[in-house]
Amino acid sequence: MAITRRVAGFISACVLTTAANADGDTAPGGVVSTALCADAYVLALVAPEDIRALSWQAGQSVSAAPNWARALPRARPEAETVLALQPDLAVFGAGEGGRTLSLLERTGQAGLELVWGESFETVRANLRRLGAALDDEAAAAREIADLDARLAALEARAAERTAHPRIAYLSSSGGSAGADTYVDAAIRAAGGRNLVAEAGATGWTRSDPEFALTLEADILITSFFVDGYEGRLNPARYHSAYQPLLAAPERVDIPAGDWPCAGPRLIHAAEAIADAIDVWEAGR
């Protein structure tokens, strides 16, 4: 039954593609992104006129897509959608290509799945991969050079400071980020100390009110508080244990669209954190 459904979906997609081309409503070509993380890379390297569609989340508050891009068609990592659009290249988030990517390869269409990572080196690697897939390594090289220059500028700013503040990250879910996360990478690039990592946490942590009570941060980074997902699993907004953290001397809210993953806009997050450090140091 599952095989029958997959075959039916494939046939439906082909019929939809043929019909669209016959009517002249859908011309093949361009680049399609099927994931929020992929959107960030596509927007960084692909000219607006060559972007055919962005992910289904591109119109949400967690996206950094500009207004013009929010009017583009939406795509999911599903064979029916991608085959109907007939892009020159479909870009998938890490681990999201699956059978759709395999099907594209069997039908002669190009697809690229990003790699997951938690560092600025991940950003460089994915830019190189996408640049190669687009046959535009020069664009990727320019983006990487800009990233490296901005990281060097952050390092120079940090070297001029007299202190390195204790910084904690808190999402609306109450979770945080220890060592080996892209939040940690952004904090360190900005010249701060990741208080959660120094407390022994590695990776992404779950809501832990008792742990939160042990943290005394100079600067609190929040995200997904004002532009994230609404739901019942947002204890950091309401639980009293998180109030001392929320009352840190300085607080900076990073737009969710700057770091849905280790993407090209991660440098924006690092720069915002560096700005908060400068304000904190000036007020000491």
BAMARLO-248825 format. One record per residue (C-alpha): residue number from 1; x, y, z. Coordinates in Angstrom, 3 decimals. Example, Ala and Ser with C-alpha at 12.3 -4.5 7.8 and 13.67 -1.06 7.14 Angstrom:
atom rogu:1 px:12.300 py:-4.500 pz:7.800;
atom rogu:2 px:13.670 py:-1.060 pz:7.140;
***
This chain:
atom rogu:1 px:0.000 py:0.000 pz:0.000;
atom rogu:2 px:2.827 py:2.414 pz:0.897;
atom rogu:3 px:4.544 py:1.671 pz:-2.419;
atom rogu:4 px:1.281 py:2.264 pz:-4.265;
atom rogu:5 px:0.860 py:5.647 pz:-2.592;
atom rogu:6 px:4.428 py:6.664 pz:-3.475;
atom rogu:7 px:3.943 py:5.646 pz:-7.096;
atom rogu:8 px:0.634 py:7.489 pz:-7.204;
atom rogu:9 px:2.283 py:10.580 pz:-5.769;
atom rogu:10 px:5.039 py:10.401 pz:-8.358;
atom rogu:11 px:2.517 py:10.034 pz:-11.201;
atom rogu:12 px:0.434 py:12.910 pz:-9.831;
atom rogu:13 px:3.514 py:15.110 pz:-9.683;
atom rogu:14 px:4.446 py:14.282 pz:-13.264;
atom rogu:15 px:0.898 py:14.966 pz:-14.438;
atom rogu:16 px:0.891 py:18.269 pz:-12.558;
atom rogu:17 px:4.225 py:19.223 pz:-14.081;
atom rogu:18 px:3.105 py:18.356 pz:-17.600;
atom rogu:19 px:-0.147 py:20.232 pz:-17.233;
atom rogu:20 px:1.528 py:23.301 pz:-15.820;
atom rogu:21 px:4.054 py:23.405 pz:-18.632;
atom rogu:22 px:1.369 py:22.897 pz:-21.264;
atom rogu:23 px:-0.668 py:25.801 pz:-19.914;
atom rogu:24 px:2.394 py:28.012 pz:-19.683;
atom rogu:25 px:1.692 py:28.712 pz:-16.014;
atom rogu:26 px:4.882 py:27.218 pz:-14.657;
atom rogu:27 px:8.209 py:27.562 pz:-16.443;
atom rogu:28 px:10.952 py:25.241 pz:-15.234;
atom rogu:29 px:14.222 py:26.558 pz:-13.828;
atom rogu:30 px:15.578 py:28.508 pz:-10.912;
atom rogu:31 px:16.344 py:27.399 pz:-7.380;
atom rogu:32 px:13.884 py:25.984 pz:-4.871;
atom rogu:33 px:14.506 py:25.862 pz:-1.129;
atom rogu:34 px:12.529 py:23.401 pz:0.950;
atom rogu:35 px:13.729 py:24.231 pz:4.486;
atom rogu:36 px:14.137 py:27.264 pz:6.714;
atom rogu:37 px:17.891 py:26.741 pz:7.008;
atom rogu:38 px:18.190 py:26.248 pz:3.258;
atom rogu:39 px:16.327 py:29.537 pz:2.732;
atom rogu:40 px:19.130 py:31.426 pz:4.471;
atom rogu:41 px:21.796 py:29.947 pz:2.192;
atom rogu:42 px:19.749 py:30.395 pz:-0.976;
atom rogu:43 px:19.021 py:34.028 pz:-0.120;
atom rogu:44 px:22.729 py:34.583 pz:0.501;
atom rogu:45 px:23.979 py:33.188 pz:-2.806;
atom rogu:46 px:21.158 py:33.214 pz:-5.363;
atom rogu:47 px:19.977 py:36.298 pz:-7.234;
atom rogu:48 px:16.342 py:37.175 pz:-6.414;
atom rogu:49 px:15.181 py:36.587 pz:-9.982;
atom rogu:50 px:16.597 py:33.055 pz:-9.864;
atom rogu:51 px:14.807 py:31.976 pz:-6.678;
atom rogu:52 px:11.771 py:29.959 pz:-7.687;
atom rogu:53 px:10.381 py:29.113 pz:-4.241;
atom rogu:54 px:11.310 py:29.230 pz:-0.572;
atom rogu:55 px:10.351 py:26.912 pz:2.245;
atom rogu:56 px:6.895 py:26.646 pz:3.751;
atom rogu:57 px:8.171 py:28.646 pz:6.761;
atom rogu:58 px:9.381 py:31.628 pz:4.749;
atom rogu:59 px:6.341 py:33.697 pz:5.622;
atom rogu:60 px:6.543 py:33.072 pz:9.355;
atom rogu:61 px:8.132 py:35.199 pz:12.046;
atom rogu:62 px:10.981 py:32.703 pz:12.468;
atom rogu:63 px:12.205 py:33.524 pz:8.964;
atom rogu:64 px:14.585 py:36.307 pz:7.959;
atom rogu:65 px:13.274 py:36.347 pz:4.395;
atom rogu:66 px:12.829 py:39.913 pz:3.094;
atom rogu:67 px:9.381 py:41.119 pz:2.110;
atom rogu:68 px:9.863 py:40.472 pz:-1.598;
atom rogu:69 px:10.801 py:36.861 pz:-0.894;
atom rogu:70 px:7.745 py:36.237 pz:1.265;
atom rogu:71 px:5.584 py:36.520 pz:-1.842;
atom rogu:72 px:7.361 py:33.603 pz:-3.545;
atom rogu:73 px:5.759 py:30.156 pz:-3.826;
atom rogu:74 px:6.335 py:27.821 pz:-0.881;
atom rogu:75 px:7.897 py:24.385 pz:-1.033;
atom rogu:76 px:8.207 py:21.399 pz:1.254;
atom rogu:77 px:10.723 py:18.559 pz:0.863;
atom rogu:78 px:8.115 py:16.454 pz:-0.911;
atom rogu:79 px:8.484 py:14.911 pz:-4.355;
atom rogu:80 px:5.133 py:16.205 pz:-5.609;
atom rogu:81 px:6.011 py:19.814 pz:-4.843;
atom rogu:82 px:9.572 py:19.770 pz:-6.118;
atom rogu:83 px:8.851 py:17.809 pz:-9.285;
atom rogu:84 px:5.996 py:20.140 pz:-10.159;
atom rogu:85 px:8.246 py:23.194 pz:-9.833;
atom rogu:86 px:10.998 py:21.615 pz:-11.991;
atom rogu:87 px:13.851 py:23.746 pz:-10.610;
atom rogu:88 px:17.393 py:23.681 pz:-11.862;
atom rogu:89 px:18.359 py:22.977 pz:-8.252;
atom rogu:90 px:16.396 py:21.990 pz:-5.141;
atom rogu:91 px:18.083 py:22.710 pz:-1.804;
atom rogu:92 px:17.182 py:20.665 pz:1.278;
atom rogu:93 px:17.970 py:21.136 pz:4.927;
atom rogu:94 px:20.353 py:18.725 pz:6.637;
atom rogu:95 px:18.801 py:15.262 pz:6.823;
atom rogu:96 px:15.664 py:16.372 pz:4.962;
atom rogu:97 px:16.371 py:15.296 pz:1.394;
atom rogu:98 px:15.610 py:11.619 pz:1.888;
atom rogu:99 px:13.595 py:9.868 pz:-0.808;
atom rogu:100 px:12.787 py:13.130 pz:-2.557;
atom rogu:101 px:16.459 py:13.798 pz:-3.209;
atom rogu:102 px:16.939 py:10.227 pz:-4.439;
atom rogu:103 px:13.950 py:10.573 pz:-6.753;
atom rogu:104 px:15.281 py:13.831 pz:-8.173;
atom rogu:105 px:18.604 py:12.193 pz:-8.902;
atom rogu:106 px:16.871 py:9.276 pz:-10.652;
atom rogu:107 px:14.853 py:11.666 pz:-12.820;
atom rogu:108 px:17.889 py:13.715 pz:-13.774;
atom rogu:109 px:17.109 py:16.776 pz:-11.648;
atom rogu:110 px:19.681 py:18.379 pz:-9.366;
atom rogu:111 px:19.365 py:18.458 pz:-5.603;
atom rogu:112 px:21.612 py:19.432 pz:-2.703;
atom rogu:113 px:21.282 py:18.548 pz:0.971;
atom rogu:114 px:23.046 py:20.843 pz:3.409;
atom rogu:115 px:25.267 py:19.414 pz:6.129;
atom rogu:116 px:24.479 py:20.004 pz:9.794;
atom rogu:117 px:27.014 py:21.532 pz:12.112;
atom rogu:118 px:27.357 py:23.945 pz:15.013;
atom rogu:119 px:30.151 py:26.280 pz:13.958;
atom rogu:120 px:31.163 py:28.992 pz:11.544;
atom rogu:121 px:33.133 py:26.336 pz:9.679;
atom rogu:122 px:29.765 py:24.689 pz:8.966;
atom rogu:123 px:28.651 py:27.961 pz:7.396;
atom rogu:124 px:31.724 py:28.028 pz:5.191;
atom rogu:125 px:31.270 py:24.384 pz:4.198;
atom rogu:126 px:27.634 py:24.838 pz:3.186;
atom rogu:127 px:28.396 py:28.002 pz:1.256;
atom rogu:128 px:31.062 py:26.128 pz:-0.673;
atom rogu:129 px:28.699 py:23.216 pz:-1.340;
atom rogu:130 px:25.927 py:25.462 pz:-2.589;
atom rogu:131 px:28.325 py:27.569 pz:-4.622;
atom rogu:132 px:29.592 py:24.437 pz:-6.351;
atom rogu:133 px:26.047 py:23.196 pz:-7.013;
atom rogu:134 px:25.180 py:26.567 pz:-8.543;
atom rogu:135 px:28.418 py:26.589 pz:-10.553;
atom rogu:136 px:29.142 py:29.898 pz:-8.840;
atom rogu:137 px:32.075 py:29.284 pz:-6.540;
atom rogu:138 px:32.967 py:32.972 pz:-6.817;
atom rogu:139 px:29.763 py:34.025 pz:-5.058;
atom rogu:140 px:30.451 py:31.563 pz:-2.242;
atom rogu:141 px:34.039 py:32.813 pz:-1.963;
atom rogu:142 px:32.820 py:36.414 pz:-1.640;
atom rogu:143 px:30.354 py:35.459 pz:1.077;
atom rogu:144 px:33.034 py:33.533 pz:2.984;
atom rogu:145 px:35.487 py:36.421 pz:2.675;
atom rogu:146 px:32.874 py:38.785 pz:4.110;
atom rogu:147 px:32.195 py:36.349 pz:6.959;
atom rogu:148 px:35.894 py:36.045 pz:7.767;
atom rogu:149 px:36.387 py:39.815 pz:7.714;
atom rogu:150 px:33.498 py:40.326 pz:10.116;
atom rogu:151 px:34.793 py:37.620 pz:12.444;
atom rogu:152 px:38.205 py:39.265 pz:12.421;
atom rogu:153 px:36.583 py:42.588 pz:13.309;
atom rogu:154 px:34.819 py:40.954 pz:16.260;
atom rogu:155 px:38.112 py:39.472 pz:17.439;
atom rogu:156 px:39.730 py:42.910 pz:17.298;
atom rogu:157 px:36.879 py:44.428 pz:19.307;
atom rogu:158 px:37.187 py:41.710 pz:21.947;
atom rogu:159 px:40.921 py:42.305 pz:22.265;
atom rogu:160 px:40.295 py:45.930 pz:23.212;
atom rogu:161 px:37.901 py:45.145 pz:26.073;
atom rogu:162 px:38.965 py:44.980 pz:29.689;
atom rogu:163 px:36.611 py:42.135 pz:30.652;
atom rogu:164 px:34.725 py:39.243 pz:29.124;
atom rogu:165 px:31.176 py:38.961 pz:30.475;
atom rogu:166 px:29.335 py:35.853 pz:31.551;
atom rogu:167 px:26.625 py:35.245 pz:28.954;
atom rogu:168 px:23.714 py:32.824 pz:29.085;
atom rogu:169 px:21.276 py:31.919 pz:26.339;
atom rogu:170 px:17.609 py:31.250 pz:27.095;
atom rogu:171 px:14.914 py:30.257 pz:24.640;
atom rogu:172 px:11.224 py:30.692 pz:25.374;
atom rogu:173 px:11.046 py:26.937 pz:25.974;
atom rogu:174 px:13.457 py:27.322 pz:28.892;
atom rogu:175 px:16.203 py:25.510 pz:27.029;
atom rogu:176 px:19.731 py:26.790 pz:26.645;
atom rogu:177 px:22.927 py:26.121 pz:24.728;
atom rogu:178 px:26.135 py:24.712 pz:26.108;
atom rogu:179 px:29.415 py:23.940 pz:24.405;
atom rogu:180 px:29.436 py:22.693 pz:20.807;
atom rogu:181 px:26.380 py:24.653 pz:19.714;
atom rogu:182 px:26.174 py:27.471 pz:17.200;
atom rogu:183 px:24.964 py:29.758 pz:19.989;
atom rogu:184 px:28.199 py:28.990 pz:21.824;
atom rogu:185 px:30.114 py:29.744 pz:18.622;
atom rogu:186 px:28.389 py:33.124 pz:18.330;
atom rogu:187 px:29.039 py:34.007 pz:21.985;
atom rogu:188 px:32.727 py:33.146 pz:21.712;
atom rogu:189 px:33.089 py:34.995 pz:18.407;
atom rogu:190 px:31.596 py:38.072 pz:20.077;
atom rogu:191 px:34.169 py:37.882 pz:22.882;
atom rogu:192 px:31.959 py:36.546 pz:25.658;
atom rogu:193 px:32.027 py:33.550 pz:27.991;
atom rogu:194 px:29.230 py:31.029 pz:27.630;
atom rogu:195 px:28.095 py:30.641 pz:31.235;
atom rogu:196 px:26.080 py:27.512 pz:30.445;
atom rogu:197 px:29.104 py:25.829 pz:28.850;
atom rogu:198 px:31.274 py:26.817 pz:31.820;
atom rogu:199 px:28.687 py:25.180 pz:34.093;
atom rogu:200 px:29.415 py:21.901 pz:32.313;
atom rogu:201 px:26.600 py:21.720 pz:29.764;
atom rogu:202 px:27.278 py:20.423 pz:26.273;
atom rogu:203 px:24.873 py:20.711 pz:23.383;
atom rogu:204 px:21.298 py:21.919 pz:23.582;
atom rogu:205 px:19.740 py:21.704 pz:27.041;
atom rogu:206 px:16.102 py:21.240 pz:27.974;
atom rogu:207 px:14.123 py:23.396 pz:30.358;
atom rogu:208 px:15.622 py:23.031 pz:33.851;
atom rogu:209 px:14.369 py:25.620 pz:36.388;
atom rogu:210 px:16.734 py:24.369 pz:39.105;
atom rogu:211 px:19.740 py:24.755 pz:36.806;
atom rogu:212 px:18.552 py:28.218 pz:35.749;
atom rogu:213 px:18.528 py:29.338 pz:39.377;
atom rogu:214 px:22.282 py:28.621 pz:39.626;
atom rogu:215 px:23.196 py:30.954 pz:36.766;
atom rogu:216 px:24.249 py:34.550 pz:37.348;
atom rogu:217 px:24.694 py:36.159 pz:33.974;
atom rogu:218 px:26.040 py:39.578 pz:33.078;
atom rogu:219 px:24.229 py:39.392 pz:29.752;
atom rogu:220 px:21.228 py:37.280 pz:28.831;
atom rogu:221 px:20.577 py:36.299 pz:25.245;
atom rogu:222 px:16.986 py:35.451 pz:24.465;
atom rogu:223 px:15.451 py:34.201 pz:21.256;
atom rogu:224 px:12.058 py:33.008 pz:20.065;
atom rogu:225 px:10.405 py:35.121 pz:22.801;
atom rogu:226 px:8.797 py:37.696 pz:20.531;
atom rogu:227 px:9.067 py:36.036 pz:17.125;
atom rogu:228 px:8.945 py:32.325 pz:17.867;
atom rogu:229 px:6.299 py:29.668 pz:18.095;
atom rogu:230 px:3.421 py:30.219 pz:20.454;
atom rogu:231 px:2.490 py:27.234 pz:22.564;
atom rogu:232 px:2.216 py:25.734 pz:26.000;
atom rogu:233 px:5.891 py:24.781 pz:26.097;
atom rogu:234 px:7.175 py:28.278 pz:26.831;
atom rogu:235 px:7.956 py:28.133 pz:30.569;
atom rogu:236 px:10.745 py:30.708 pz:30.402;
atom rogu:237 px:8.137 py:33.387 pz:29.838;
atom rogu:238 px:6.161 py:32.519 pz:32.942;
atom rogu:239 px:8.081 py:30.314 pz:35.417;
atom rogu:240 px:9.437 py:32.253 pz:38.391;
atom rogu:241 px:12.726 py:30.320 pz:38.340;
atom rogu:242 px:13.711 py:32.075 pz:35.123;
atom rogu:243 px:12.992 py:35.592 pz:36.371;
atom rogu:244 px:16.472 py:36.162 pz:37.903;
atom rogu:245 px:18.044 py:35.337 pz:34.542;
atom rogu:246 px:15.606 py:37.594 pz:32.736;
atom rogu:247 px:16.660 py:40.395 pz:35.108;
atom rogu:248 px:20.327 py:40.224 pz:33.999;
atom rogu:249 px:22.060 py:43.629 pz:33.744;
atom rogu:250 px:21.933 py:43.446 pz:29.948;
atom rogu:251 px:19.644 py:41.515 pz:27.651;
atom rogu:252 px:19.713 py:41.111 pz:23.896;
atom rogu:253 px:17.003 py:39.366 pz:21.898;
atom rogu:254 px:18.329 py:37.763 pz:18.736;
atom rogu:255 px:15.796 py:37.576 pz:15.890;
atom rogu:256 px:14.844 py:33.957 pz:15.357;
atom rogu:257 px:15.604 py:34.270 pz:11.660;
atom rogu:258 px:19.267 py:34.952 pz:12.379;
atom rogu:259 px:19.916 py:31.471 pz:13.685;
atom rogu:260 px:17.487 py:28.712 pz:12.785;
atom rogu:261 px:20.728 py:26.826 pz:12.153;
atom rogu:262 px:24.405 py:27.612 pz:11.676;
atom rogu:263 px:23.674 py:29.690 pz:8.607;
atom rogu:264 px:24.971 py:32.796 pz:6.851;
atom rogu:265 px:23.152 py:35.088 pz:9.296;
atom rogu:266 px:24.873 py:33.603 pz:12.355;
atom rogu:267 px:27.404 py:36.428 pz:12.050;
atom rogu:268 px:24.548 py:38.911 pz:12.569;
atom rogu:269 px:23.797 py:37.217 pz:15.892;
atom rogu:270 px:27.450 py:37.368 pz:16.927;
atom rogu:271 px:27.617 py:41.074 pz:16.088;
atom rogu:272 px:24.456 py:41.788 pz:18.104;
atom rogu:273 px:25.976 py:39.976 pz:21.078;
atom rogu:274 px:29.190 py:42.006 pz:20.677;
atom rogu:275 px:27.136 py:45.214 pz:20.715;
atom rogu:276 px:25.507 py:44.095 pz:23.972;
atom rogu:277 px:28.946 py:43.373 pz:25.455;
atom rogu:278 px:30.065 py:46.900 pz:24.583;
atom rogu:279 px:27.000 py:48.356 pz:26.316;
atom rogu:280 px:27.618 py:46.153 pz:29.355;
atom rogu:281 px:31.271 py:47.169 pz:29.590;
atom rogu:282 px:30.438 py:50.859 pz:29.237;
atom rogu:283 px:28.034 py:50.573 pz:32.158;
atom rogu:284 px:30.424 py:48.797 pz:34.523;
***
